[in-house]
Amino acid sequence: MSGFANNMEAMGFDKSGWALVETSADGNVIYMGKPITADAKPDEPVWSIKRIVTNEKGGIKTIETRIVHRAKWIDKESYSYDKYF
């Protein structure tokens, strides 16, 4: 099951100005990356990365959004993310 409610919601994330968007195979984790400079490479520590995790338990869906700054896109799965306000 995808983490998005529908295709329009998925397109909104995809078109939101983030340079890179990656969704896990099950659709429950979405990573969105925005670099400081337009020519940044994925292995440079110049990325702001937003992680969105969706869970569904007992018919209730929760969405948790967290962020990390000055990070490498290639290491996105290993960071401890801060709450995103």
Kinemage of the C-alpha trace (Angstrom):
@kinemage 1
@onewidth
@group {chain A} dominant
@subgroup {mainchain}
@vectorlist {calphas} color= white
{ca met a 1} P 0.000 0.000 0.000
{ca ser a 2} L 1.365 3.386 -0.941
{ca gly a 3} L 2.002 6.035 1.708
{ca phe a 4} L 0.104 8.573 -0.404
{ca ala a 5} L -3.648 8.933 -0.229
{ca asn a 6} L -3.892 9.209 -4.020
{ca asn a 7} L -1.908 9.970 -7.179
{ca met a 8} L -2.508 13.731 -6.885
{ca glu a 9} L -0.914 13.747 -3.432
{ca ala a 10} L 2.067 11.782 -4.772
{ca met a 11} L 2.473 14.244 -7.645
{ca gly a 12} L 2.366 17.146 -5.178
{ca phe a 13} L 5.359 15.749 -3.337
{ca asp a 14} L 7.135 15.005 -6.595
{ca lys a 15} L 6.616 18.545 -7.963
{ca ser a 16} L 7.223 20.454 -4.739
{ca gly a 17} L 10.623 21.941 -5.615
{ca trp a 18} L 12.754 19.268 -4.002
{ca ala a 19} L 15.625 18.228 -6.306
{ca leu a 20} L 15.453 14.524 -5.413
{ca val a 21} L 12.501 12.443 -4.259
{ca glu a 22} L 12.774 8.745 -3.448
{ca thr a 23} L 10.019 6.450 -2.176
{ca ser a 24} L 10.589 3.071 -0.527
{ca ala a 25} L 9.327 -0.054 -2.294
{ca asp a 26} L 6.333 -0.307 0.071
{ca gly a 27} L 5.555 3.414 -0.295
{ca asn a 28} L 5.707 4.081 3.444
{ca val a 29} L 8.949 6.112 3.514
{ca ile a 30} L 9.624 9.130 1.327
{ca tyr a 31} L 12.932 10.997 1.197
{ca met a 32} L 13.061 14.479 -0.323
{ca gly a 33} L 16.372 16.268 -0.870
{ca lys a 34} L 17.198 19.917 -1.563
{ca pro a 35} L 20.853 20.982 -2.011
{ca ile a 36} L 22.439 24.321 -1.141
{ca thr a 37} L 23.723 24.655 -4.721
{ca ala a 38} L 22.133 23.472 -7.954
{ca asp a 39} L 25.206 21.471 -9.032
{ca ala a 40} L 25.561 19.504 -5.762
{ca lys a 41} L 26.442 15.838 -5.968
{ca pro a 42} L 24.707 13.170 -3.825
{ca asp a 43} L 27.913 12.475 -1.860
{ca glu a 44} L 28.436 16.110 -0.785
{ca pro a 45} L 27.243 17.222 2.704
{ca val a 46} L 25.152 20.086 1.325
{ca trp a 47} L 21.667 18.587 1.390
{ca ser a 48} L 18.584 19.252 3.473
{ca ile a 49} L 16.738 15.947 3.546
{ca lys a 50} L 13.145 15.502 4.631
{ca arg a 51} L 11.970 12.011 5.637
{ca ile a 52} L 8.243 11.267 5.693
{ca val a 53} L 7.101 7.998 7.271
{ca thr a 54} L 3.507 6.773 7.107
{ca asn a 55} L 2.083 4.035 9.317
{ca glu a 56} L -1.352 2.529 9.533
{ca lys a 57} L -2.550 0.710 12.663
{ca gly a 58} L -6.120 -0.181 13.451
{ca gly a 59} L -7.411 1.884 10.548
{ca ile a 60} L -5.626 5.023 11.758
{ca lys a 61} L -2.947 6.477 9.501
{ca thr a 62} L -0.119 8.528 11.001
{ca ile a 63} L 2.430 10.618 9.141
{ca glu a 64} L 5.726 11.625 10.735
{ca thr a 65} L 7.916 14.231 9.041
{ca arg a 66} L 11.513 14.840 10.115
{ca ile a 67} L 14.467 16.708 8.598
{ca val a 68} L 18.273 16.809 8.643
{ca his a 69} L 20.543 19.567 7.271
{ca arg a 70} L 24.092 19.575 5.887
{ca ala a 71} L 23.758 15.921 4.997
{ca lys a 72} L 24.824 13.622 2.181
{ca trp a 73} L 21.942 12.351 0.049
{ca ile a 74} L 23.654 8.967 -0.334
{ca asp a 75} L 23.582 8.485 3.476
{ca lys a 76} L 19.929 9.506 3.913
{ca glu a 77} L 18.857 6.220 5.505
{ca ser a 78} L 21.486 6.381 8.276
{ca tyr a 79} L 20.747 9.805 9.808
{ca ser a 80} L 18.924 10.660 13.028
{ca tyr a 81} L 16.321 13.141 11.866
{ca asp a 82} L 14.966 16.104 13.849
{ca lys a 83} L 11.274 16.923 14.080
{ca tyr a 84} L 10.047 19.040 11.193
{ca phe a 85} L 7.785 21.954 12.130
